[in-house]
């Protein structure tokens, strides 16, 4: 069955970069969680819209488990940073799992609790998914287009 998942972990370029390494998924970067209708990147960067840079992942849950996405999310950013990610500071860069159903919420809660029992501080917010606004074309698959690699995301094995 085709499902959508939404993750925010700092600059969406880096978040998308790591999720794109998984087989049989589709990604888009965009904005979620704010009040502004159809926000632009420039508006989101002011911090006044309430939107967060987010990656939408479309996947077949018979081919790829949501748990795999959640683990990769936590292993590719500093989930203990409250005010952003690395050098990117601001409300649009916070760590959030936007769940689309109770199963996603329960799985995310399980992994947050697991990390906490291992002694990690988890600043990641868990919120119900809202309207997803697709970002401008030049943001989509950014590192594929530029040949670069993420500057504020790195993979660290945890699970």
RASUL-V159273 format. One record per helix or strand. SS is the DSSP state (~ for helix, > for strand). FROM is the first residue (numbers start at 0). LEN is the number of residues. If there is no record, write none. Layout:
ss = <SS:SS>
from = <FROM:FROM>
len = <LEN:LEN>
This chain:
ss = <>:~:>:~:>:~:>:>:~:>:~:>:>:~:~>
from = <1:11:24:40:51:65:83:87:90:94:101:124:132:136:141>
len = <8:8:8:5:9:10:2:2:3:5:16:4:2:3:5>
